[in-house]
């Protein structure tokens, strides 16, 4: 996971999320909670382009996140 400073700075930004399973998603990072659950909007699978929409990911399943530059 990213440091708290990075997380706070990138709320509302488009990010790419790589899970420990190897699946890659992109979406708008909204917020997180004290249990490390991460809320995304417009989440979609990077490989299959499957649209998931608003979703919560458990932070323990996330390998890393990076901001997407437009």
C-alpha positions in Angstrom: 0.0 0.0 0.0 1.0 3.6 -0.5 1.9 6.0 2.4 -0.9 8.0 4.0 0.4 11.2 2.4 0.1 9.7 -1.1 -3.4 8.5 -0.3 -4.7 11.8 1.0 -3.1 13.7 -2.0 -4.7 11.4 -4.6 -8.3 11.2 -3.4 -10.6 11.9 -6.4 -7.9 11.0 -8.9 -7.9 8.2 -11.5 -5.6 5.4 -10.3 -4.5 2.0 -11.5 -4.8 -0.8 -8.8 -2.8 -4.0 -9.0 -4.1 -6.8 -6.8 -1.9 -9.5 -5.3 -3.6 -12.0 -7.6 -2.3 -10.1 -10.6 -5.6 -8.5 -11.7 -5.3 -4.9 -12.7 -8.1 -2.3 -12.3 -8.5 1.4 -12.9 -11.0 3.8 -11.3 -11.5 7.0 -9.3 -10.1 6.7 -5.8 -12.7 8.1 -3.4 -11.6 7.2 0.2 -10.5 4.6 2.6 -11.3 3.7 6.2 -9.5 2.5 9.3 -9.9 -1.1 8.3 -8.0 -0.4 5.1 -11.1 -0.8 2.9 -10.7 1.3 -0.3 -13.7 2.9 -2.1 -13.6 3.4 -5.8 -16.0 4.8 -8.4 -16.1 3.8 -12.1 -13.9 0.8 -11.4 -13.1 -1.4 -14.4 -10.9 -4.3 -15.1 -7.8 -3.2 -17.1 -7.5 -6.5 -19.0 -11.1 -7.3 -19.9 -12.6 -3.8 -19.8 -15.4 -5.2 -17.6 -17.2 -2.2 -15.9 -17.7 -2.8 -12.2 -18.8 0.7 -11.1 -18.7 1.7 -7.4 -16.8 -0.8 -5.4 -14.9 -1.4 -2.2 -11.6 -3.3 -2.2 -10.0 -4.7 0.9 -6.6 -3.0 1.1 -4.9 -6.3 2.1 -5.5 -7.6 -1.4 -3.9 -4.6 -3.1 -0.2 -5.0 -4.2 0.1 -1.3 -5.2 -1.7 1.7 -6.6 -0.4 4.3 -9.0 -2.0 7.6 -10.2 -2.9 7.6 -13.9 -1.8 10.8 -15.7 -4.2 12.1 -18.3 
